[in-house]
Amino acid sequence: MRQLKALAIPMAFSMAMLVAPTSQAQELTLKVIGQPIATGNIQKNREQPFFEQLAAKTGLPIKIEYKPLDTLGIKDTEQLRVMKAGLFDIVSLRFSQNSRDEPTLLGLDLVGAAPTYEISRKVADAWQPVLDKRLQKQFGVKLLGHWPFGPQMLFCKPEIKGLADVKGKKVRVADQNLAKFLEGLGATPVPMSFGEVHQALSLGVVDCAVTGPSSANAASWPEIVKYQLPLGFQMAFNGYAINLKTWNKMTPAQQATLQKAFDELENDIWSYSEELYADSLACNEGKATCKSGKKFNMVSVPVSADEIALVNTAVSSVSLPAWGPVCDKANPTCTADWMKTVGPVIGIK
């Protein structure tokens, strides 16, 4: 009996050594690319806290390694490529910036297609299944959700009195769809990543630039530019994508838990984005109502009804004709899918 007990102790120890690594191996370490710190409040107040608290909130066996994009030395145009290469597990995907690699991304953010938060949510919800299927096929990533920075508008260093004054000016853009629209107004579009814009405006490389008022405020553009035109061209959509290999390591129950967490984050950011938009416009002008940003002294240029109509009609006259053939070349059913899903939402047949 004593011999059996003596044998039992090392056997039990050996079994424990075998079991321990197995339980540890079940924990997934998820490497996450976040939004650039320079983009401001959504990254700081919603996204980063979400990832920092994700394991505790969901109870999932995960460890999060979250890094903002501008701390990694990776360009925002390279996100899909590094995901496809398996270098990261989850990415806060910047749609416009990655649309050269996958034009289908722009289907929910064509110039003039989504002039309000309400309409843009409907457009994005309609396009997400098509986009998710495409991203899974081409890049091996699953789309977990989408959200907008908010209306993308014009910020200029030289004086402007309206949209027509972009004629002859160099304007920073994030994608080719907006570039085509501004070309039609006589501007020279300059594709440029967000992190390069402040210096480019300061040095006169560009005269104007397009972004949301919250991002402009966070990046201190109003230190350089004087005029803002609160006329939204696009909504600057972003989303969360997870590597399919990582996703498939989870059980169906774990996948459902993770998806629910991202659904909640998505809804939260949609509401927060709309709050930030109104507040940031006030902050850029230096109004007393400013709450979340830095106060500057910009001039808000009045927007005319004709300018609003020009942007709203751009989807059928400029942006869809420009984007459709490009997207169809990469994804043969792109335009047909868009007409079936997004078209009815905005009344285009």
N, C-alpha and C positions, 0 to 999 in steps of 0.2 A: 504493500500500500504506500509506504514511504517512497519507494522507487517511482511509483506512478505519479505521486504528487510532485516529486522532484522533476519528472519529465514534463508534467503539465505546465510548470511555470515557464520554462523556455519556449514551449510550444505556444502558450498564450501570448508571450512577448513577440514571437515570430508572426503570429496571426495579426497582432496589432500593427506591426510594422508593415504588413501587406495591405491592411485596410486603410491606414492613414493616408498614404499617397493617393489612393483611389478617391477618397472623399475630397482631398485637396484638388485633384485634377478636375473635379466637377465644377469648380469655380472658374468662370470665364473672365479673363482679363480683356476688357474692351478698350481699344485705343480709339480715341474720339478726336476728330478735327472740329473745332468750334468756329463760330463767326470771328472775324477780326476784332480785336479789342477796340480798334479805332472806330468801329461802326456804332459804338455807344451803348445805350441803355438796354436794348433787348438782349444783347450778349451779356451784359453785366448783371442785370436785374432779373432776367428770366432764364436764359439758356444755361449759363454756368452754374447757378444754384440748382437747377433741375438735375444736371448730370452729377453734381457733387452729392446730391441727396437720393439719387436714383436707387442705389442698392438698398439703402435703409427703408425707403418709401415702399418699394415693391417686394422686398424680402427675397429677391432673386439672388442666386449664388454668383454674383458678378463683382468685379472690381473695375472701376472706371479710371482710365488715364486720359483726362481731358486737357487738350492744348488748343488755345485760340490759334487761328490760321496764321496770324502775323507774328507768331513766336516760333514758327516751324521752318521758315525759309522756303515754304511751298507757295506758289502763285495760286490765286483763286481760280485760274483757268485750268488748273491741273488736278482738280479734286477727283473727277471720275477716273482719270488715269491711275492715280495712286490707289484708289479703291479697287479698281480692276486688278491691279498688281498685288492686292492683298496686304498692303502696308498699313491699312487702317480698317477698323471694324465698323465705325459709324462716322458719318460726315454730316456737318451742317452745310448742306449743298446750296451753293449760290447758282441759281438757274441761268440767269443771263450770261454770266461769266463763263459757264461751261457749255453754252449753246453751240459753240463752234464744233465741239466734239459730239454733241447730240442735239440737233436742231429741234427735236420734238419737245425739248424743255420749254421753248418759247410759246408753245401752243396755248398756255394759260395767261400769257402776258404780252400779247401783241399790242402795239401802240393803238390806243383808242378803244380797245375791246372791253376794258373794265374801269370805267370812270369813277366808280364809287366802291366803298368797302363791301356793300351788300351785293352788288353785281359781281364783283371780283371773286367773292366767296363761292358764288354759284358757278362761275366759269371754272374756277380751280377744282371744285368738287367734281364737275363734269369731266374734266380732262385727266384727273389723277389716275383712274384705272388704265387709261390708254398709256399714260406716261410710265406708270409702274411696270406694266407688261414690257414696254420697250427697254427700260433700264435693266430689268431682270435678264432679258435676252442678250443685250449688247454688252453690259458691263458687270453682270452678276451681282447686282445690288437691288434690294427691295426698298421701295419708297414707303416710309412710315408716316409721312404727313407733310403739310405745306403751310406756309404763312407769308405775309407780305411785310416789308419794311414800311410800306405806305406809298402814297402818290409821289412819283418821281418828277421833280420840277427843276426849273432852270435857275441857276445862280450865276451872276455875271459880275465881273470886275468893272468893266466900262459901263456907263449909263445905258440902260435900256428903258423904253417906254411901252414895249409890248413884244409879242412873239416875233413880229416881223423884223425886229432889230437884230435877230441872230444872223441875218444876211451878212456875209463877209467875215463872220467871226469863227474862230476855232473853238469847237465845243466838245468837251469830254463826254463820251458815251460808254455804256457797258456792253452793248450788243449791236449787231448789225441791223436789227429791225428799227431801232430808234435812229441809227445812223442814216438809214434810207429816208426816213421821215424828215429829218433835219436837212439832209441834202436837198430835198425838194423845196426847202425854204431858203436855200442859198447859203447855208452854213457849211463849214468844213468839219465833219465829225472826226474826232480823234479817239479811237479805242484806247482805254487806259484803266489799269487796276485802281481800286479805290485808294490804296495806300500811297500812290504816286501823285494824287491830284493836288494836294495842298501845295507841294513844291512847284508843280507845274503852273498853278495859278499865280503863285508868287513870282515866278521867273518869267511869266508871260508866254509860256509854251502853249497854254490855252487861255482864251478870254473868258469862257464860261464853262460850266460843268453841270451835269445832271445827277441829282441824287435826292433822297428824302430830306426834309428839314431837320429831323432828329439826327441823322448821320452827319449832315453838314455842321450842325451845332457841336456834336461830340468831337468832330475832327477839326473844329475851330476854323472852318472856311470863312465865317464872317469876319475874321481878323483881316482878310484880304479882299473878299468880294463885298460889294455894297448893295447889290440889288437881287431880290428874289421874286420870281414870278410864280405864284401859287396855282399853277395849272398842271394837273397831273397827266403825264404821258403814259406811264406804266405804273405797276405796283411793286416792282422789285421783289419777285417771289424767291423764296428760299424753302428748303425742305430738309427732312432728315432721312438719310438712306443708310441701310445696314447691309453689310456684305452677306450674300446668301449663304456662304459656307458657315459664317458665324450664326446666322439665323437658324440654319438647319441643325446646329448643335443643341438647340433648345428643344424641350418637349413642347407639344401643342399648348399645354397649360401655361408654360413659361412664355411662349410667344404671345398668347392672349394677354397676359399680365403686362408684358412690355408694350404691346400695342396700345393697351388702355392708357398707360402712362403717357405715351406720346400723343394720344388723342387729347388728353387733358392739357398737355403743354401747348398743343396746337390751338385749342380754343382760347387758352389764356393769352397767348401772344397775339392772336387776332384782335382781342379786345384792347390789349395794352398798346398795340401799334396804333390803333385809332386815337387813343388818348394822347399818345406821344405826338402824333401828327399835329393836332390842334395846339398843344402846349408848345411845341418846338417853334411853330410859326410865331407865336407870341414872344418866345425867348429871343429869337433872332432879331425881332424888332425892338427888344428891350422893354416890353410891356410889363406892368406891375403884376399881371396875372401869371407870369412865368413861374413854373413850379419845379420842373425837373432838369432844366438845362442851364447853360450859361447865358447871361444877358448880353446882347450885342446891340448894335444900332443900325440894322439894315432897313432898307426901304422896300416895302412890299408894293410891287407894281400892280395896278388894277388889271383884272382879267375881264376881257370883253366877251359878250355873248357870241360874237363871230369866232373868237379864238377857241371857245369851248366847242362850238359846232365843228370847227376845222379838225380838232383832235378827235372828236367823237366819230366823224365820218372817215377818219384815216384808216380804220380797220378794214373797210371794204375797198377804199381807193388806193391805199398805199401798203399798209403793213401785211395784210393777207396775201395780195398778189406778189409781194416781195419775198415773204417767208415760205409760202406754199411750195413753189418749185424747188427751193433749196431743201426743204424738209422731205419732199417726195423723193428727191435724189438719194437721200440717205435711208429713208423709211417710206417705201412705195405707197403705203396706205395712209400716210400722214394727213393730207388734206381731206381725204374722204372721211377719215375718222373724226377730224375736227368738225366737219360739216354735220356729222351725225350727232355729235355730243355737245360741242360748244355753240354751234350755229343756232340751234333752237333757243338757247338761253338768251342770246343777244339779238335774236330776230333776223339772222342772216340765213338765207336759203340757197 
